[in-house]
Structure formats: C-alpha cells, structure tokens
Amino acid sequence: MNGLDGILHAVSVWALPLLLAITLHEAAHGFVAWLLGDDTALRLGRVSANPLRHVDPVGTVVLPGVLLLTGSPMMFGWAKPVPVDFGRLRRPRRDMVLVALAGPGTNLVLALISAALIHVAVMLPGDMQEFAGDNLINSMRINLVLAVFNMLPLPPLDGGRVAVGLLPDALARPLAQLERFGMMILLGALMLLPMIGLDVFPWLIGRPVYHLTTLVLMVAGLT
C-alpha cells in the first residue's frame, strides 16, 4: 500500500485499538472506584465503554494523529482522567492502589485477549485476515505500552499513585505533591532527554514491553 490507501489503512488499524485501550483503561478506574465505595465516576457517566465519554481532544486525537502521520515509532496518548474521590473509598490508602492498578491491569487483559484472537484472525479470508490481524497485533502492542508507561512511579500516572499508597508517609507525601507537575515533568523528559543523549525511555518502557510481549505470546500459544 502507498499514498492515500496506505495512510487510510494505517489509521484504520491503529485508531480503533488505541481508542479502545485508552477508553477501557479509564472506565476500569471508575468501575473499581465504584466497587470500593466512590460513585463519583459512575454519576458523571465515566464508567462507560463509550469512547466519547473519555476522549481528550489533545491526548486522544491530536497527539496520536500527529505521531501516526509522521511515522513515529512510538504511539502515545491519554484520555480525560476519571475523577475519583479517594476520601469516599472504604479504605482510602489501600483502595487508591487498587483503583490505580485497574487501568494497567485492564490493558494487560486486553493485550492477552488480542493475542488470543489472532488464532481466529488467521482463519478469516483474504483482506479481512490482514485487517483483523493488524488490528489485533497493534492492540496487543498499544495495551502493553500503556500498561508499562502508566506504571512509571510518577503521579498522576497510575504507578505514582500505587507508590504513594505503598510507601511510608515520609516518602509518600513529597511524591504525592508532585502530582500537579507530574505531566509537565513527564512530557519535558520525553522531549528534552533524547536531545541531550539521555533517552531512558527505551530502557524504562521498551525492555519491559519486549519481555511482556514474549510472555503474552507464550500464554496465547503464539510462540
């Protein structure tokens, strides 16, 4: 494929997996929060598989679109954060960890389901096989990248909230105070560190994703 056909194919096999991965990640946060006592996300309609409830114009549409059209080797994006009132959780500190883990956990499950469905995709005829296979492979990749990326120990990422919930107060408090600056720190690191020869993200994200991909393929019987 080349030209317009190639662009349309690339968009079609990346957009749906990315949208589902981000949407279900956020919905999972709200669902687990509801189970643990906080119905804030439920009342606001955020415990939903409807992508429109979670779309962030920049993080879900503009940034992934630019990365895709420029041929970036890394797909990155985010949705609107699901509101959680941690004070309404039954056991706030423990439950904050469980709510945070729900998103990356959902991405891991989606990656495994996507890998398993490849067995079905190879039985489809012609172009349908290629289209379904590309979607499923991309879904597995995207979900694993999101799971690993979100577990970086920096608030407001899920890994940061897990760390805040598990660390002793003397370490948890200063880490929690970084939340308002966390996204700026992260985006700054993504853009600036490679420019000075300190691109740590292939090590922080690429290596874990590689090993998780190997594990998921093995569990799905695809090795």
N, C-alpha and C positions, 0 to 999 in steps of 0.2 A: 504494500500500500504506500502511496505517496500523495503529496498535495493535500487537498481538502479531505479526501477519503481517509487518509492516514490520521489527520487531526480529529475527524469525527470518530474514528474507531478508538483512538487513544482516550478521548473524552468519555466515550461510552463505557469503556472497560475500567476507567479509574473513578469516574464521578459517583456511580452507584455504590461501589464498595466503600469509598471514603465517607459518603453521606451516611450510610448505614452504620459504619464503625463509630463515627462521632456521635450520631443520634442515640444509638443504643447505649453507648458509654455514659452519656449524660442521663438518660432515662433510668439507668441502673442505679445511679447515685440517689435519685429521688425516690425510687421504689424501695431501696433498702432503708433510707431515712424514714419513710412512711412505716415500714415494718417495725422500726425501732422507736417509734413514738412521735416523729415530727412529720406532720402532713402539709407543711408549707408548699413543697413542690407539687404535691397532689392537688391542692386547692388552686394553684396557679396553672394547672394543666401541663406540667412539665414531666409527669410520669406517663409518657406517651411515646409511641413509636412513630409519630407524625414528625417528619424532619422539620416542618415549618415552625414547630414549637421550640426548636433548639438552634435554628440557623443564626449564626453571627455573620453579618454581611462581609466583614473583612476576613475573619478566620475560617469561615466555611466556604466562601465563594471566591473572593478576590485573590487571596494569597494562594490557595491551591491551584486556582486557574492560571495565575502567573507562573507558578512553578512548573505546571504541566506544559504550558505553551512554550516555555523557554528551555524545555528539555532537562530540567533539574533532576539529578539522580536521587533526590530525597523529596518525598511528599510530606507536607506538614500542614496542620490546620487545627482549628479548635471550634467549639460551639459555645453558645452562651452558657456560662456556669449555672448549674442548678442551685437555687437558693436552699440552704439548709440552716435551720435554727438549732445550733448544737445544744443550746440550753434546754430545748424541749425533748432531747433524746433521753431515754431512761437512764443510761449510764454514759454521760457525755464523753468522757475521755476514751473509754473502750469503743463506744458506738461510732465516734468520729473516725476511728481507724477502720471499722467495718464499712462505713459509708464510703470512705476514700478508696478502699480496696475493691468495691463493687464495680467501678468503671474499668480498671485494668483487668479485673477478673472476667468481666463480660467480653472484653477484647480477646482474651486468651481462648475463651469458649468459642467465640465466632471464628477465630483462626483455625481451631480444630475442626469445627463443622465445615468450614470452607475446604479444608484439605480433604476431609472425608468425602465431600460431594464431588471431588474430582473423579472418583470412581464412576459416578453417574455421568459426568460430563463426557467422558471418553466414549460413552455408548451412543451419544447423540450424532445425528448425521451432519456431514459437511461443515458449513459455516457456523451452524449452531454449536457444534463441538468446540470450534475455535473461540467463539464469542463467550460461551459459558466457561470454558477453561481459563481464558484470560481474566475474566471477572473473578473467578474463584482464587486463582493464584495471586492476583492483586489484593483481593480481600484478605487472604492469609498474611501477606506482607504488611499491608497497612495496619491490620489489627495488632500484629506483633510489634511494629514500630511504635504504635500508640501506647501499647501496654508498657513497653520498656521506657519510652520517653516520659510518660506520666508518673513513673515510679522514681524519677530523679528526686532526691531529697531536698527539694526547694519549694516552699509554699509560693503560690497557690496550687502547685502540682500535687497530685494525689500522694506521691511519695513524701512530699514535705509534710502533709497532714498526718500521714502514718508516722513519720518521725516525731512530730510534735506529740502525738498520742502515746508514743512508746518511750521517749526519752525522759529522764528525770527533769523536774521543774527548772533547775538551774540552766539546763541546755534547751529545754523546750520553749521557754519564754522568749529568749532572744531570737530563736529560729522562727517562732510564730510572728514576731514583729516584722519580719522580712516580707510578709505576705503582700503588703501594699506595693512593694518594689520588686517582687519576685519576677513578674512577667517582663519588666524592663531589663532586669539583670539577665534573664534568660535570652531575650531577643538580642541584647547587646553582645552577649557571649557568642551567640550563633553567628552574628555578623562580623564582630571585631576579632575574635580569637584566631580564625583562619588567616586574617590579614597580617597577623604578626607571627605566623608559623606555629600557633598553638591550637590546632584543630583537634580538640579532645573528643569530639562527638563520635567519630568513627570507633573510638575505643569505648566510650560510655554507652553508646547505643548500638553501633554496628556489630560488635562482638557478641553482646547478649542476644541480639536479634538472630544472628547466624546460628548460635547454639540452640535457641528456642525453635528456629525453623527446622533444624535437624531433628529435634525431639518431636515436634508436631508431625512431621512427615513420617517418622518412625511409628508413632502411635496410630496414625491414619493408615498405616500399611503401604506407604508410597516410597519407601527406600529400596 
